[in-house]
Amino acid sequence: MKHLIATILLVAGTSVSLFSQCNPFYVIKENGEWHAETYNGKGKLTGKIKQKVTDFSVNGAGFDARINALIEDEKGKEVHQGEYVYHCKDGIVYVDMRNYIPQESLKAFGDAKLVVEGEDLEIPSSLSPGQQLKDGSISVTTEGAPIPFSLTCTVTDRKVVGKETVNTPMGNIECFKVTSVNTIKSKMGVGVTVTMNVVEWIAPQYGVVKSETYNKNDKLVGYTLLAYKN
């Protein structure tokens, strides 16, 4: 749960003219960096996510970017560090769904050979209230392990439900409000399913400005807020 909240994708940039023809919501530049603050359901600061572009290339239809994500607790101590990938082609940004798998769950695989399948999450170049967005999914299973293990993550029922202004440390930002259902299923003998409702506020040039995560009882369990971009 904590990992999923902490790794909600927050993308920002400053070079608008360079990539506005690909996707205006995810403007990424070489060595770009942005930070987000994470809070629990009661509004207490629980840490920060510091993200930086470590590899970047432009192609005729868009770009490819590799992002390093450093997650810190409220005292600035490193909790987790990982990488994920963005691709942009013909106006659509593709988000690597591997980012949605809790890293603590992957430890259960040990040294077993993994088979990974799925569909990247897509963000189109234009959003409007009432718009339905494509689902994303990923599944990881063991191959030849003594005890079969599987893990599946899905992001479904993605809808643009309106427009709202979000107050951030950088000022007020007008955003599109997007809701979705995130489901994680793991199975090693007995299956376990965790379902969360997610609300994201997405803005041109900033990507995800704010994200809230709710449990199955619709109780807020945490949120992230974009705090810095260069």
Secondary structure, DSSP 8 states (H G I E B T S, - for coil): -HHHHHT------S-HHHHTTT-TT----TT-EEEEEEEETTS-EEEEEEEEEEEEEEETTEEEEEEEEEEEETTS-EEEEEEEEEEEETTEEEE-GGGGS-HHHHGGGTT-EEEEEEE-EEE-S---TT-EE--EEEEEEEES-SS--EEEEEEEEEEEEEEEEEEETTEEEEEEEEEEEEEEEEESSSEEEEEEEEEEEEETTTEEEEEEEE-TT--EEEEEEEEEE-
